[in-house]
Amino acid sequence: MSVVEEFEELRPLLFSIAYRILGSVSEAEDAVQETWLRFDGSATRPTSTKAYLSAVVTRISIDVLRSARVRREEYPGPWFPEPLLSDPYQDPARSVELADSVSMAALVLLERLSPLERAVFVLREVFAFGFDDIATAVGRSEAACRQLLVRARRHMQDGRPRFAADREDREELATRFFDALKDGDVDGLQSLLAADVQLVGDGGGKAPQLARAVTGAENVARLLGAVFPWLIRIDVTFEPHEINGRPGAIFRDREGRILQTMVLDVLDGRIQTVRAVLNPDKLGHLGPVGDAWAVDRELKRARRQGN
């Protein structure tokens, strides 16, 4: 197998590691590209290409995350990861871990961890790397890596319940939700929402967003039911699509440009969290991005005029 073929075979794994550490599609792709440049420029070939490349992409991702943490701490409003439509890496033996770890809820929780904790958690809990390879990747002893993992697990377990639900049940609930959303059916929406549901948006100061999270089934249902029928009147469309392994949708303007994504977390047969990503910087990898401010102005005019 050639060097290029070796690398391309492992590219999905490398991207999946980097994305879970960084929460950014663009930064993960850059980390993978930098990994290739280092691999291609190396005069020697490693004993295990998988272990070597995984270590390189992990180190690069840790460095990128360290430099990004200040920006994220100063980020206006809630920070969500860049939406991922499909995970390129598949492993039937790790399907549950892979699916759970790529969800927005899990990635938001991972933000609580230090870069080293996050890398160790991802490599061990998600991809089942041995501690010898993890130690090499993060530049710490195996004993130190075990301690990092203990701390990471504690933070993750304290954060939330697992949003475990049968895939068919999630999809059926999402279908009903988006049908009710399109129709402005407030009662129908409320019946699908958990009592303490939260609606949260990430605009990053670059798109219209809620001033704060909206909480409670009645409040969320009324807000969604009041706004979305008007969006449809001004030719905003949406297409259901799995996003970060969870049911969601992509919203577009009349020109087909992307305005936002929406993802649903399901727990105990109800929608627990509705997360919207509107920051245009986080949507560009999905296709041409629309002007959400212009759509917001048109929406307000239409509602004032009542047509």
HELIX and SHEET records of a PDB file:
HELIX    1   1 VAL A    3  LEU A   22  1                                  20    
HELIX    2   2 VAL A   25  GLY A   41  1                                  17    
HELIX    3   3 THR A   49  GLU A   73  1                                  25    
HELIX    4   4 PRO A   92  ARG A   94  5                                   3    
HELIX    5   5 SER A   95  SER A  101  1                                   7    
HELIX    6   6 MET A  104  LEU A  110  1                                   7    
HELIX    7   7 PRO A  115  PHE A  121  1                                   7    
HELIX    8   8 VAL A  122  VAL A  126  3                                   5    
HELIX    9   9 PHE A  131  VAL A  138  1                                   8    
HELIX   10  10 GLU A  142  GLY A  159  1                                  18    
HELIX   11  11 ARG A  167  ASP A  183  1                                  17    
HELIX   12  12 VAL A  186  LEU A  192  1                                   7    
HELIX   13  13 ALA A  217  ARG A  233  1                                  17    
HELIX   14  14 PRO A  280  LYS A  282  5                                   3    
HELIX   15  15 GLY A  284  LEU A  286  5                                   3    
HELIX   16  16 ALA A  292  GLN A  305  1                                  14    
SHEET    1   A 6 VAL A 214  THR A 215  0                                        
SHEET    2   A 6 LEU A 193  ASP A 202 -1                                        
SHEET    3   A 6 ARG A 270  VAL A 277  1                                        
SHEET    4   A 6 ILE A 258  LEU A 267 -1                                        
SHEET    5   A 6 GLY A 248  ARG A 252 -1                                        
SHEET    6   A 6 THR A 237  PRO A 240 -1                                        
END                                                                             
